[in-house]
Amino acid sequence: MIDLSRTIDLSTTYLGLKLKNPLVASSSPMCADLGNVRRIEDAGAGAVVLHSLFEEQIELESEELDRFLTESAGLSPEATTHLPEPMHPVMGPEQYLKHISQCKQAVKIPIIASLNGTTPGGWVHYAKLMQQAGADALELNIYYIPVDPKVTAEQVEQQYVDLVRAIKGEVTIPVAVKLGPYFSSIGNMAKKLDAAGADGLVLFNRFYQPDYDLENMEVVPNLILSNSYELLLRLHWIAVIYGSVKADLALTGGVHHATDVIKSMMAGAKVAMMTSALLKRGISFLDTLATEMLVWMGEHEYDSIKQMQGSMSRNAVPQPKAFERANYMKVLGSYAMR
Ligand SMILES: Cc1cc2nc3c(=O)[nH]c(=O)nc-3n(C[C@H](O)[C@H](O)[C@H](O)COP(=O)(O)O)c2cc1C
């Protein structure tokens, strides 16, 4: 049997980094464990994004530090009662930085650290510390839920841009921005982030919608792992945005099969990230995916991943209207009533 990995080139580039393939373990607590990061490399991933360090964790830690300093300075406890109760995060900021350097020592694949926040502030300084700890790149997850109706779309967008500029001002390593799909004009938002210096756009965040527990009359958090259906929204917008920004595009959400990775590449992504698939099927599934990709590419006479990247983006396909409103009536009309 021919060794397909010798004849087919799975390599890609992402954020200026050379990856042996486009399979990336996306940010999740799975990557908080050094053993898992090793397993991710052993299973053949091109890179790994560590779990997020949250703005709140950093801010709280510095508030705790303030409290310690004010209390040591002899201030009354009442003067500090506005401060929140200390939280005990799974991995605090200092441990996070240590985790980055341990991962760097343990594996050769690029380590992308993840910062999760919404507002420019003192916490963005951690971007620099992450770089110093050895991170090859940063992923900034802007998980912002604008619940205040007085806040305009323009203000929200400006906040994203300001935050990206603030982070870019801290580091020289590449910065990718992970964002959700809920913008009036996602293509325009992508261009704004590109102009603000984002080196990559990670599309899309999944927003976890709370559910109602009717027995206890409570609003409860609700985390359901994804399926391949979620891929379609990502393919759609990556195919549309491809070619309009300098930033690399990464697809996250709904990657469960080798063909999902191939579709991601054809839409225009440089990498396909996954969490749910690895949580459902185990880290070794990465190896299965790489083999299935080689088989598919061999059968369809592709020599390399680069050859397929963007080949089915909106500007490359013969029917670009498939990505536009024109397709809407046709799709609705195509439903066969049973
Ligand atoms: C249990 C769990 C924890 C996650 N934690 C993070 C996180 O810390 N930071 C982050 O940016 N994304 C986080 N994500 C989102 C994933 O990185 C990914 O973007 C999302 O799950 C969609 O990809 P998937 O369909 O492959 O799961 C988490 C997802 C899950 C399921």
The ligand as an SDF file (V2000), in Angstrom:
LIG
                    3D

 31 33  0  0  0  0  0  0  0  0999 V2000
  -16.2400   22.2480   27.7310 C   0  0  0  0  0  0  0  0  0  0  0  0
  -15.7750   23.3710   26.8380 C   0  0  0  0  0  0  0  0  0  0  0  0
  -14.9170   24.3340   27.3490 C   0  0  0  0  0  0  0  0  0  0  0  0
  -14.4870   25.3850   26.5350 C   0  0  0  0  0  0  0  0  0  0  0  0
  -13.6330   26.3190   27.0400 N   0  0  0  0  0  0  0  0  0  0  0  0
  -13.2060   27.3370   26.2390 C   0  0  0  0  0  0  0  0  0  0  0  0
  -12.2750   28.3070   26.7120 C   0  0  0  0  0  0  0  0  0  0  0  0
  -11.7920   28.2770   27.8440 O   0  0  0  0  0  0  0  0  0  0  0  0
  -11.9340   29.3100   25.8600 N   0  0  0  0  0  0  0  0  0  0  0  0
  -12.4000   29.3880   24.5850 C   0  0  0  0  0  0  0  0  0  0  0  0
  -12.0200   30.2980   23.8410 O   0  0  0  0  0  0  0  0  0  0  0  0
  -13.2670   28.4730   24.1110 N   0  0  0  0  0  0  0  0  0  0  0  0
  -13.6670   27.4720   24.8950 C   0  0  0  0  0  0  0  0  0  0  0  0
  -14.5370   26.5390   24.4010 N   0  0  0  0  0  0  0  0  0  0  0  0
  -15.0100   26.6550   23.0080 C   0  0  0  0  0  0  0  0  0  0  0  0
  -14.2060   25.7560   22.0690 C   0  0  0  0  0  0  0  0  0  0  0  0
  -12.8540   26.1610   21.9870 O   0  0  0  0  0  0  0  0  0  0  0  0
  -14.7930   25.7720   20.6560 C   0  0  0  0  0  0  0  0  0  0  0  0
  -14.6190   27.0380   20.0770 O   0  0  0  0  0  0  0  0  0  0  0  0
  -16.2790   25.4230   20.6140 C   0  0  0  0  0  0  0  0  0  0  0  0
  -16.5690   24.3300   21.4690 O   0  0  0  0  0  0  0  0  0  0  0  0
  -16.7210   25.0550   19.2050 C   0  0  0  0  0  0  0  0  0  0  0  0
  -15.9420   24.0130   18.6890 O   0  0  0  0  0  0  0  0  0  0  0  0
  -16.4050   22.4770   18.6800 P   0  0  0  0  0  0  0  0  0  0  0  0
  -17.6190   22.3770   17.8610 O   0  0  0  0  0  0  0  0  0  0  0  0
  -15.2220   21.7640   18.0970 O   0  0  0  0  0  0  0  0  0  0  0  0
  -16.6420   22.0890   20.1100 O   0  0  0  0  0  0  0  0  0  0  0  0
  -14.9640   25.4750   25.2020 C   0  0  0  0  0  0  0  0  0  0  0  0
  -15.8280   24.4900   24.7110 C   0  0  0  0  0  0  0  0  0  0  0  0
  -16.2380   23.4500   25.5060 C   0  0  0  0  0  0  0  0  0  0  0  0
  -17.1480   22.4180   24.9210 C   0  0  0  0  0  0  0  0  0  0  0  0
  1  2  1  0
  2  3  1  0
  2 30  2  0
  3  4  2  0
  4  5  1  0
  4 28  1  0
  5  6  2  0
  6  7  1  0
  6 13  1  0
  7  8  2  0
  7  9  1  0
  9 10  1  0
 10 11  2  0
 10 12  1  0
 12 13  2  0
 13 14  1  0
 14 15  1  0
 14 28  1  0
 15 16  1  0
 16 17  1  0
 16 18  1  0
 18 19  1  0
 18 20  1  0
 20 21  1  0
 20 22  1  0
 22 23  1  0
 23 24  1  0
 24 25  2  0
 24 26  1  0
 24 27  1  0
 28 29  2  0
 29 30  1  0
 30 31  1  0
M  END
$$$$
